[in-house]
Amino acid sequence: MKLRLILGDQLSDQISSLQNADPEDIVMLAEVVGEATYVKHHKKKIAFLFAAMRQFHAQLQARGLKTRYVNITDSDNTGSLTEEVARAIHTLHPSEVIVTEPGEYRVLQDLRNLRASQNIPITILRDTRFLASIADFRTWAEGRKSLRMEFFYREMRRKFHVLMEGDQPIGGKWNYDAENRKPPKSGLNIPPPFKTEPDEITTSAIADVGRLFPDHFGSLDDFHYATTREKALDAFSDFVTHRLPFFGSYQDAMITGEPWMFHSHISLYLNCGLLEPLEVIERVEQAYHNGHAPLNAVEGFIRQILGWREYVRGVYWTQMPNYAHANYLEATRKLPSVYWGADTRMACMKTCVAETAANAYAHHIQRLMVLGNFALLAGLDPIEVNEWYLVVYADAYEWVEMPNVTGMVLFADGGLLGSKPYAASGAYINRMSDYCSHCSYKVAAKSGADACPFNYLYWDFLDRNAGKLSKNPRLAMPYRTLAKFDDARRTEIRSDAARFLRELDNGKEV
């Protein structure tokens, strides 16, 4: 008899650790405090995963598989994943433990330590749900000074023959990102998000989380996420039918009171195994061939799954463990209370944090160009920013969160992932959202107490990091502009930034 361990983000019938299972094998899942609290995850994130794990366990039992399930409420629950596996080994005496490689370096090290402490084989298999193996990515990355996603993405398109005509991309271009930056306009008809009522299993998980983790960030109210593969497929179908045709054009747009926009909201399902990447890619590609969605929308969605998602996983595993400590810009400011919901005059930050607290979700431009942009400009410590993103989003696991934050948001890896910092003034937020129309700050003002803080923080960021960034060719234009500022303007920028950051550090409402 073999013990087949399924981790909480491996809830797939196709997971490698379940393949070729013998009827006498035992499949194990464990809800443990250690995994819920190594960072204090959002309540909805924990509830979603516990509910999905319980649903998956019920499906395994319905298939006639033997199981061992450790519930968070069990009186003998040790609270540790590896201790629970060790206890199962001691109790069941399996000939082998089989597990699919985890998504986080921390868990892999724990499993390796467990393997060293036990007298039976613990076999760690490749996670075949990902379309590029870690070895494949290492081969691609070898010898490259920078790891640009675009080139990796093109190879993946060719390998899986997605949106291709022979060896050339359909439409003649690999990337339609330039067509996917439309600002919001009045009269947009935004479909409601997919919602499903919690069943008894999900309701029980929500209750357990509310009782056991009351001081964790976020709200459990209005829990409407799918917790089974069947419902996750329904959620994806709803996106393809109602939002995919407009996803491309408005994927960067932000509107107050519309957190979901035209996005798919399936990343939490993909990242825990309820959906498979290739099945969603093929379904969306078919929507293009059927004339249901335009090429810019379809290519934009596929690039996120076949390109970006696979790419950041590869970056993570080729760069760890050193990547966790990257801090190229030497940022040291503590994460301010505004990220935990403290009052702020900045309408964009207030909206994005509030929606994150309510939904354990924000779309990628909210994460990058509002919440992330502020962290970059304010010089927040990458370790604290990484932990915050890992805490608050239901789709966040370290393999996907860290490259996005360290590389994309904070430029803390010095350009390994991105060719420039994604820094922007208030003008960008004003162009891509309606937030500024609800803000007490004036986005058109460049200086003074009522000016949008993003305006002077942007120039202060470039000024104080000129030694490391001024030679970057993609920042040549803003640095030429900065060079034209006279001494009085530079002094004004530094003074405004110093005042604002001092108030931020002191916990004042900013």
N, C-alpha and C positions, 0 to 999 in steps of 0.2 A: 504493500500500500504506500502510495506517495501522497504527500501533503502539498496541495497546490494553493499558494498564497496569492490572493487578488488584492491589490492596493486600491485605495479609495478613488483613484483617478484611472482605473483600469476596468471599467464596468462594461466590458464588451465581450460578446460571445466569441469574437474573433481574436481575443487576446492570446498571445503565444503560449502562456502558461496553462491554458485550458485545452490546447490541442493534443490529440491522441490520449485523452484521459481514459484510464481504466475504470470500470464500474465500481471497483473497490477503493479508488482514490477518494480523498476528502478535500473539498474546496473550502478554504478558510478566508473569511473577511473579519476585520476587527475595527470597531470604533473605539478610539482611545483618546484620553485627555491630552496626552503628549502631542498628538498631531493637530488637535484643535487649538492648542495654546502655545506652541513654540513661537508663534506670533499670535496675537489675540485677534483671530480672524473675525470678519463680519458675521453677525448672527445668521444672516440669510445664507451666507456661504456654507457655514457648518450645517445648517438645517437642510440645505439642498443636497449636500454630499451624504449626510446620514440617511436622508430619505431615499436617495438614489441607490445607496448601498443596500438598504433594506429591501427595496423593490427588486434589485438584481438578485439578491439572495432568495427571495420568494420565487423568482423565475428559475433559478438553478434547481430549487427543490421540486418545482413543477415538472422539470425535465427528468427527475428521478436521480439527480446527483446527490451524493452524500456531502454534507456540509458541516462546518463548524463556524458559528457566528458569535462574535463577541459584541454584546450590546453595551453602549456607554453606561447603562444603568445596572449592569451586572455587579453584584456585590463583590465578586472575586476578581473583577477587572483590575489589572495591575496599572493601567494607564499608559503603558509603553508598548509600542508595536513589537519591538524585538523581544521584550519579555513575554508577550502573549504568544509569539511564535515559539519561543523556548519552552513555554509551559505546554503548548500543544505537542511539541516534540517529545517532552517528558511523559505526557499522558498517552499519546497515540502510538508512539514508537514507529514512525514512518521510516521507510528505507531511504527516502530522499525528500528534500523540499525543493519545489520548483516555483520560481517567481519570474515575472517579466521585469526587465530593467526599470527602475523607478525614474521619475521625471526630475528628481532633485538630487544633487550631489550629496547633500546631508543624509538622505535616506540610503543612497548607495553605500556610503561609508558605514552606516549602521548595519546594513545587511552583510557587508564584508567582515565587520567585526563579529557579528553573530556566527557567520560561517567558520571563522577561526576558533570560536569557542565551543563548537558542537562536534560530535563524533560521526555525523552523517553528512553526505554531500548536500550542499545548497547550490542549486544550479540557477544561474541568472541568465535568462534568455533575452534576445533582441526584441524590442517593441516594434513589431511589424506594422502597427497602425500608422507609423510615420513612413512617408514615401521615400525619404532619404535616410539611410542608416547613419549612425555616428561615424562609422568607418568611411562611408561614401563622402560625407562632408569633410572629414579630415583630408581625404585624398584631393578633393576640390580645393581646399584652403591652403594646402601645402605650398610654401614658397611665395604666397601672396603677401605684399606689404599691407594691403587693406582688403577687407572682405566686403565687396559691394554686392548687395542683394540682387541688383538688376542682372548681373552676369550669371549668378546661380539660378535665378528664375528662368532665364532663357534656356539653360541646360535642362531644367526640370520640364519645361514645356516640350522640348524636343524628346526627352526620354519617355514621357507619358503621352505624347502626341495630343496635346490639349490646345485647342484653338489654332491648329496648324493646317496649312495647305502644302503638302510635301514637307520640305524642310524650312518653309517660310511661314511667318505668322499670318493668320487670317487678317485681312484688312491692310496688310503691308507694314504695320507697326507693332512692336512688342508691348508698348505701354501707352495707355490712353489717359494717363494721370492729368495731363493738361486740360482735358475735357471734364474732369471730375472735381472742379473747384468752384462751382456756382454758389454764390451767396444766396441766403434765403430770400424769398420774395413773398409779397402779400398774396393771399389766396391759395397757398399750397395746401393741397388736400392730403394730409398725412394720415395713413390708415392707423387704426388702433393697434397696439401690440398684441401678439398672441398671449392669451391667458387661459389657464386651466385651473379648475377648482381642486384644492388639495384633497386627496382621498384619505382614508383612515391611517394608512402607513405614513403618509407625509404629515398629516396633522399630529400624529404621535411624535414624530421627529422634531417638529416645530416646538411642541410643548416641552420636550426634553431639553432643547437648546435654550429656550426661554428660562427654564428653571436652573440649569447648570451653568450657564454662561451669561448671567444678567448684566455684567459690567462690560461686555464686549461692545464694540462699535456697531452702530446701525440699528435698523428697525426690522422686526419680524412681521410687521403689518403688511397686508395685501400681498401675501406670498402666492405667486401665480405661476412659478416656473414648472416646467415638465420635470418629472422625476423618473420616468420610464422611457425606454427607447421608442415605444409606440407614440407617446405624446411628443417626444423630441422630434420625431419625423413629422408630426402634425405641425409643430412650430416652424420647422424648416419649409414645409409646403406652403404655409401661410405667407412666409417671406417671399418665396418664389412667385406666388400668385399676385400678391398685393404690393410688394415694395421693391422687388428687384428691378423693375423697369426704370425706376427713378433713383435707385441706389447710387449709380455712378455720378450723375450730375450733382447730387446734393449730399454726398457722403461726408463732406467737410462742413456742412452748414449746422448752425446751432440756433435754436429758438427756445425762449423761455417757456417752460411748461410742456415742452415736447422732448423728453429725454431720449426717446427711442428713434425718432425721425424715420428714415428709410432703411435703417440698419437691420441685420438679420437676427441679432441677439442669440446666436447659436454657439458662440465661442465657449460658453460654459459646458455645453453638451459635447462639443468636439473634444475639449480638454479633459473630460472625465470618462469618455469612451462611449457615450450614448449614441453619438453619430460618428461615422467614419469619414475621413477627409476626401477620399477618392469618390465616394458616393455623392457627396454634395457638389464636388467639382463637376462630375459627369452630368448631374441633374441641371446645374446652372448652364453648362455648355449646351445641353439639349434645348434649353429655353431660348438660347440665341438662334440655334438652327431652326427652331419652330417659329421664329419671328415674334416671340413673346417679349423679348428684352433686347435692347440695343447693345452693340459691341462694347461701348465704353463702360456700361454697367457690368456686363458679364466679365470682361477682362479685369476690371477693378476688383471684383469679388474674388475671382480665381487667383489673382496676384496675392491677395491677402492669405489665401489658404496654401496654394501650391508654392508660392514664393516666400512671403514674409514668415509665415508660421513655421515652415520647415527650416528656413534660414536662421531664425533666432535660436531655435533649438540647437542647430549645429554650432553657432557661435558660442552658446552657453557651454556645451560639452567640450569644445576645443580649448576654451579659455579658463575653465575652472581648474583649481580653486582661486587662482590669483585675481580673476575677474571680480570677485566679491569685494575686493579692497581697492579697486581702481578709483582714482580721484585726481585726474589730470589737472583740473583747474583749482585744486587745493581748496575746495569749498568746505566750510566748517560750521556754518550757522545751524543752530538747532531748529528742528521742525516746529513752526509756530502753531499756536492753538487754533488758528483759522482752519487748518486742515482737519481738525476734529469738531468743527461746527461752531467755533467762537464767532461772535458777531463781527461783521466786516461791512464797510461801506462799498467794497468792490462787488458789484452785482454779478460779474462773471464768476468770481471765486465763490461767492455765496450760493449761487445757483448750482454750480457743478458739485460742490461739497454736499449740499443738501440732497441732490439727486443721487449721489453716490451713497449717502447714508440710507436713503429710502430704498434703493434698488440693488445695491451691491453691483452697480453697473454705471458706466458712462461711456460714450462712444469715443473713438480714438482721437478725435480732434479736441474734445474736452480734456482728455487725459494728457495729450501732448502740448497743445497750444494755449491752454488756460492753466490747468493745475501744474503741468510740467514746465511750461514757460515761466511761470512765477517762481517755481523752485530753482530753475536755472538762473534767472536774473537776480534772485535774492541770495544766491550762493549757499543753498541748503546742503547739508552734509549728505553725500550719496548713500551712506549706510542707513540713515534715518528715512530718506525718501524711498529707498528700495523697500524698507520694511512697511512703510505706509501703503504703498501700492499693493504689496503682497497681502496686507491685512484686508483691504477694503473691497476688492473686486472678486466676484464669484468665479471668474475664469482664471484667476491668478495662481500660477504655480511658478516656482523660482525659475524654471527653464525658459518660460516665456516672459515673465515679469522683468527679470534682471537685465537681459540685453536691451529690452525696450527702455528701461529707466536709465541704466548706466550708459548705454550707448546712444540711444535716440533722444531721450529727454535731457540728460545732464552733460553729454559729451565728456563723461568722466573717463572714457577709455581713450581719449585723445584722438579720436577719428578712426579707430579700427572699424567701427560699424557704419558711422555716418560721416559724410564728407564735410559737414559743417554743423555748428550748434543750431538748433531750431529755436533761435531767439527772435522775438518780435515785439513791437510796440503795441500800444492800444489800437492803432489803425487796423491791424490785422483782425483783431477780435471784433472791432466795429464793422468791418467789411463782411465777416463770415457769421455774424450773429445779430440778434436784436438786444443783447445784454446791455450795451452802452446806453440805450434809450431809457433804461430803467435804473441807471446808476447815478449816485449823487456826485461822483467825480465827473469832470468834463474831459471827454476823450480828445477834444480839439486843443485843449490847453497843454502846453509843453512844460510849464514850470509853475511852482506855487502850490499851496496847500490843497487847492481844489483840482489840480491837474491829475489826469489818470496816472497812477503810479507806474504802470507799464511803460509810459513814455520816458520818464527820466531814468527808471531802472534799466531800460534797454541800453541807453547811451552810457550809463555808469558801468554796466556789465562789460561793454566793449572797451571802455576806457581802462578799467582796472585789470582786464585780461589781455591788453594789447600785446604784451610780451610773448604770449603764446598763440594769439589768434590773428594778429594783424597781417601775417604773411599768408594766411589762408586765401587762396584765389577766389573762393566763393563769398568771401567777406570784403573783397576789395572795394566795392561801392560804398557800403556803410562806413568803412574806415576812411575813405576819401572825404565823405561828408563830415565825419568827426574831425578830420584834420582842418577843415575850414572854420570850425567853431573858434571864436576868440576866447581869450582868457576869462572874460566875464561869464560867457555862456558855459564854459567848462566848470567854473566855480559854482555857478547856479545849479548845474546838474549834480555835482558832487554833494552840494549842501542839501538839496531836496532828497537825494537818495539816502544820505546819512541820517537825516531827520526821520524819514519813513522807516528805515531799517531799525533805528534806535527804538522807535515806538513799537514796532513789530516785536523786537526782542523783549521789550518790557511788558508785553501782553496787553497793550492798549488797543482799543478798537481802531483799526486802520481802514 
